[in-house]
Amino acid sequence: MVCWACSANVQVKNPKTSMHTRFHSIINVLFIVFAVLTPLALVLPDGYVPSFKKCVAGLIVMGLARSSIQTMTDTRKD
């Protein structure tokens, strides 16, 4: 942010989190949830967690989304 009077750089006191940062956090949380559910699907009955195939598919999709958003984050920093 730039001062309108003297054109000096001024830090923002309460910077808002961007939508990109929030989406990145959601993807990370979902990846961790699927990483926990996948081994649990092998030992718990069907009624408690989704099937093993669904958990593995979700883990793969979240892993791809996580790597994609990490790449986008890295290109924004450059």
Phi and psi in degrees as GROMACS dihedral restraints (atoms count N, CA, C in turn):
[ dihedral_restraints ]
;  ai    aj    ak    al  type     phi  dphi    fc
    3     4     5     6     1  -118.6    20    10
    4     5     6     7     1   137.4    20    10
    6     7     8     9     1   -68.3    20    10
    7     8     9    10     1   133.7    20    10
    9    10    11    12     1   -74.2    20    10
   10    11    12    13     1   -23.2    20    10
   12    13    14    15     1   -86.7    20    10
   13    14    15    16     1   -45.1    20    10
   15    16    17    18     1  -118.0    20    10
   16    17    18    19     1    -0.3    20    10
   18    19    20    21     1    62.8    20    10
   19    20    21    22     1    25.7    20    10
   21    22    23    24     1   -87.5    20    10
   22    23    24    25     1   150.8    20    10
   24    25    26    27     1   -74.3    20    10
   25    26    27    28     1   132.4    20    10
   27    28    29    30     1  -125.5    20    10
   28    29    30    31     1   133.7    20    10
   30    31    32    33     1   -77.2    20    10
   31    32    33    34     1   144.0    20    10
   33    34    35    36     1   -78.8    20    10
   34    35    36    37     1   132.9    20    10
   36    37    38    39     1   -70.8    20    10
   37    38    39    40     1   -45.3    20    10
   39    40    41    42     1  -123.0    20    10
   40    41    42    43     1    79.2    20    10
   42    43    44    45     1   -68.0    20    10
   43    44    45    46     1   134.1    20    10
   45    46    47    48     1   -81.5    20    10
   46    47    48    49     1   147.1    20    10
   48    49    50    51     1   -76.1    20    10
   49    50    51    52     1   138.6    20    10
   51    52    53    54     1   -80.6    20    10
   52    53    54    55     1   163.7    20    10
   54    55    56    57     1   -62.2    20    10
   55    56    57    58     1   -34.5    20    10
   57    58    59    60     1   -62.9    20    10
   58    59    60    61     1   -42.3    20    10
   60    61    62    63     1   -66.2    20    10
   61    62    63    64     1   -41.8    20    10
   63    64    65    66     1   -63.5    20    10
   64    65    66    67     1   -43.8    20    10
   66    67    68    69     1   -63.3    20    10
   67    68    69    70     1   -39.3    20    10
   69    70    71    72     1   -61.3    20    10
   70    71    72    73     1   -42.2    20    10
   72    73    74    75     1   -65.1    20    10
   73    74    75    76     1   -42.1    20    10
   75    76    77    78     1   -63.2    20    10
   76    77    78    79     1   -43.4    20    10
   78    79    80    81     1   -62.8    20    10
   79    80    81    82     1   -41.7    20    10
   81    82    83    84     1   -63.7    20    10
   82    83    84    85     1   -42.6    20    10
   84    85    86    87     1   -64.9    20    10
   85    86    87    88     1   -44.1    20    10
   87    88    89    90     1   -64.4    20    10
   88    89    90    91     1   -36.5    20    10
   90    91    92    93     1   -62.7    20    10
   91    92    93    94     1   -43.1    20    10
   93    94    95    96     1   -65.8    20    10
   94    95    96    97     1   -39.9    20    10
   96    97    98    99     1   -61.2    20    10
   97    98    99   100     1   -46.5    20    10
   99   100   101   102     1   -67.8    20    10
  100   101   102   103     1   -32.6    20    10
  102   103   104   105     1   -66.4    20    10
  103   104   105   106     1   -31.4    20    10
  105   106   107   108     1   -79.9    20    10
  106   107   108   109     1   -40.2    20    10
  108   109   110   111     1   -69.3    20    10
  109   110   111   112     1   -31.2    20    10
  111   112   113   114     1   -60.3    20    10
  112   113   114   115     1   -51.8    20    10
  114   115   116   117     1   -69.9    20    10
  115   116   117   118     1   -29.0    20    10
  117   118   119   120     1   -66.9    20    10
  118   119   120   121     1   -28.9    20    10
  120   121   122   123     1   -66.1    20    10
  121   122   123   124     1   -22.7    20    10
  123   124   125   126     1   -77.1    20    10
  124   125   126   127     1   -30.3    20    10
  126   127   128   129     1  -107.4    20    10
  127   128   129   130     1   -23.2    20    10
  129   130   131   132     1   -93.3    20    10
  130   131   132   133     1   154.1    20    10
  132   133   134   135     1   -64.5    20    10
  133   134   135   136     1   164.9    20    10
  135   136   137   138     1   -61.6    20    10
  136   137   138   139     1   -30.9    20    10
  138   139   140   141     1   -71.8    20    10
  139   140   141   142     1   -19.2    20    10
  141   142   143   144     1   -89.0    20    10
  142   143   144   145     1   -38.2    20    10
  144   145   146   147     1  -134.2    20    10
  145   146   147   148     1   160.8    20    10
  147   148   149   150     1   -62.8    20    10
  148   149   150   151     1   168.5    20    10
  150   151   152   153     1   -65.0    20    10
  151   152   153   154     1   161.0    20    10
  153   154   155   156     1   -60.8    20    10
  154   155   156   157     1   -40.2    20    10
  156   157   158   159     1   -62.2    20    10
  157   158   159   160     1   -41.5    20    10
  159   160   161   162     1   -66.6    20    10
  160   161   162   163     1   -39.0    20    10
  162   163   164   165     1   -66.4    20    10
  163   164   165   166     1   -41.1    20    10
  165   166   167   168     1   -67.1    20    10
  166   167   168   169     1   -42.0    20    10
  168   169   170   171     1   -62.4    20    10
  169   170   171   172     1   -43.7    20    10
  171   172   173   174     1   -63.6    20    10
  172   173   174   175     1   -38.8    20    10
  174   175   176   177     1   -64.2    20    10
  175   176   177   178     1   -41.3    20    10
  177   178   179   180     1   -66.1    20    10
  178   179   180   181     1   -45.3    20    10
  180   181   182   183     1   -63.4    20    10
  181   182   183   184     1   -44.4    20    10
  183   184   185   186     1   -67.0    20    10
  184   185   186   187     1   -34.1    20    10
  186   187   188   189     1   -64.3    20    10
  187   188   189   190     1   -42.0    20    10
  189   190   191   192     1   -66.4    20    10
  190   191   192   193     1   -42.5    20    10
  192   193   194   195     1   -65.0    20    10
  193   194   195   196     1   -38.6    20    10
  195   196   197   198     1   -65.5    20    10
  196   197   198   199     1   -43.1    20    10
  198   199   200   201     1   -67.9    20    10
  199   200   201   202     1   -35.8    20    10
  201   202   203   204     1   -66.0    20    10
  202   203   204   205     1   -46.0    20    10
  204   205   206   207     1   -71.2    20    10
  205   206   207   208     1   -28.5    20    10
  207   208   209   210     1   -67.3    20    10
  208   209   210   211     1   -38.4    20    10
  210   211   212   213     1   -64.3    20    10
  211   212   213   214     1   -42.5    20    10
  213   214   215   216     1   -64.2    20    10
  214   215   216   217     1   -38.2    20    10
  216   217   218   219     1   -64.7    20    10
  217   218   219   220     1   -42.0    20    10
  219   220   221   222     1   -64.4    20    10
  220   221   222   223     1   -38.7    20    10
  222   223   224   225     1   -71.9    20    10
  223   224   225   226     1   -27.9    20    10
  225   226   227   228     1   -70.8    20    10
  226   227   228   229     1   -31.6    20    10
  228   229   230   231     1   -72.7    20    10
  229   230   231   232     1   -26.1    20    10
